[in-house]
């Protein structure tokens, strides 16, 4: 699951939830290059509450692109009819 984080300046960064500790409730995230693992356990709820973190749409990019293209084609066919 990918999460988008906004820093104090509004800069966005993306991280993937890589692991959740069943014992400690630790949430371990990595970036797109699978480096720089970090733990947002203490602040994660606050980030979501303050709208500084949000889940990134899970639908794969190719699926979104094909859906968008099909929707546009349907709109054009309706207009032409």
N, C-alpha and C positions, 0 to 999 in steps of 0.2 A: 504494500500500500504506500503510495506517494503522498507526501504532505508538503505544502507550500508554506514557508515561513517568511514573515516580513520583519525586517529589523527596525530599529528606531528611526532610520532615515527613509523607510519605505522600500528599501532594496529587497528584492525577493530572492529566496534560495529554496531549492528543492531537496528533499531528503526522503529516503525510502526506509520505512519501518522494517528493520532487518530481524529483530528478535525481541521477544517480550519474556522477561524472567517470571516464571510462575511463582517463585518464592518471594521475591522482593518487589515485584511490580515495576521493574526497570524497563524502560522502552529504549532500545538501542537503534539509532538511525545512522545511515551512511549516505554519502552524496552519490551523484551519478557515476563517479569513477570508483565507487566502493572504497573510498578513503575517508579519513577524518571522522571515524565513528564518534558519536556523541550521545549523551543521555539527557533527555529533557524531562525526566520523571518529576522533578520538583516544580517545573513551570509549565508543563504541557497543558493542563486544564486551563490555566490562566491565559495562555496564548490563544487557545480556541475561544474562550469567553470574550477576550478583547479583540477578536477578529484579526489576530496577527498570525494565525495558523489556520489552514483549511485543507480538507482532503482534496486531492487532485482527482479529477474524473478518471475512473478505472478503465473505461472503454479504450482499447488500443487505438493508436493514431490511425492506422489503416482503416479500421472499422468506422471511425468518425469521418474520415475523408470520403469513404464510399457512401455512407449515409447522407452526407451533405450533398454529394454529387447527384445521388438518386433523387433527393428532395428537389434540387434545382431543376432536374430534368422533368420531374412530374409537374412542377409549376409552369414550365415552358409549354408542356403538352396541353395543360388546362387552358393556358392563355391562347394557344393556337386553335383550340376547338371552339 
